[in-house]
Amino acid sequence: MAMRRAIVVATLLMLMMSGCAPANSHPNAPPKPSAVGAIVGDPITATIGTAGGSIASADGRITVTIPAGALTADTAIGVQPIENTDAAGFGMAYRLTPDGQKFAKPITLAFTYTKDDLDSTFAQSMKVAFQDKAGLWEVQKTNVDTAAKTLTITSTHFTDFSALGGIQLAPGSKRLKLNRSLALKLVDCTLGFGQKVYVLFACDDAYEGAGISGLALDTWAVNGAPGGTDGIGLVSGGAFGATYKAPKKKPSTGSHVVVSVVVNPDKGKNFLISSDITLLSGYYLDGHFSETHSGLVCAGGFSSQVSDAFTADIVADASDDGFAVLEMVDANTAYSPVEVPFVGTGTVTSPPEIFDSLAGVVQTKSGSDTLKVILTGHTTIGVCSYGGPIVSTGETRPIKFHITFDITKIPQGGSIKVKAGDVDEVAQNWTWTISEK
């Protein structure tokens, strides 16, 4: 690996000075080297000798098959999962050890892929690449078996290997607010230099990179409808990419839409490539508290029934997919008369407040359909007098709610009930309803 890093500059200069015209022109040429991936998890090892054998990664994503005669002696063969620094790669990359091991006969490497790996690409565009000594990912001639969902190559040496999507629609998935626009770009994540093809360094931020001309046909669609509709959003574009305009209201079909286009690589067979978009609307948060035989009104006494309520709007903020908590409204805590053991009825002189809100924020992760609303505030136990001279001491303590919900679970025109988590015992008697605005 140290040798690989040491000759990055020299190899790259040789590529640039070779005078070889790239097979695909791209403003980001030439490709730049990537860092060597860090080790992730434990390796799988096996001893394989002259008779050959096979070994697979722990996750079953890569299988290495060594034929008879490829090795001259028993050798400890390893498959080590590593961080994937291939800018067009998906899933883990794998370091095959001994690093740099050479074979007398070609070995076979088979990657498996899943339906999720096809997001933003298509099977026939998927390839396998290895990282060379200069840090460049060199794309290999790959056999794609769509029935078995495998990508297979042959090699005569060990190094770091990754599966990748060559042609990609960027972004492959996105969360988008209603009535907003999204630029979609079709990119080829590989670049030819002479007889070799490399992964472009720009593909890991392909959304900001350039598209490629002449690849997309004039077939942009939303949920299969050419050009889309007002109800699900409209799309218009050309060979380089397109612009999707989200509808003003959430579609009756749900919060997910798929923008797709037919591509025609190398004047060959047509393939469908798509981007999955989650439409974000505003939400209404409605919370209710109810507790029987409660000691939350006054210390030393209890009320047969205590209730409280809280509402707030969860609305889009200025960021691409963020939200803010606004219009927080606390209801006054309602309670039945206070009963004091051995004394009788108490008199409330300073009322309680089950929840007095201070702040609310929304946490999201890029590309996730889950929102976490965090509400902070106070719970106040009131002051009561018992039989005249006896007066209880009031108490105020902090309270926090973590209310997590999946926006895709909210039915059109309906609502869902959720529980608050990671909070103190007072919050456990709250129930929350989330509905779309």
PyMOL commands that set and color helices and strands:
alter all, ss='L'
color gray80, all
select helices_A, chain A and resi 2-6+8-17+115-118+123-125+201-205+265-267+407-409+425-429
alter helices_A, ss='H'
color red, helices_A
select strands_A, chain A and resi 44-48+53-56+62-66+75-82+93-97+102-112+126-131+137-140+143-145+150-157+160-165+167-170+173-177+181-188+190-193+196-199+221-222+225-226+228-229+233-237+241-245+256-263+271-280+283-294+302-316+323-330+334-335+338-340+344-350+353-364+370-381+383-386+390-391+395-406+415-418+420-421+430-436
alter strands_A, ss='S'
color yellow, strands_A
deselect
rebuild
show_as cartoon
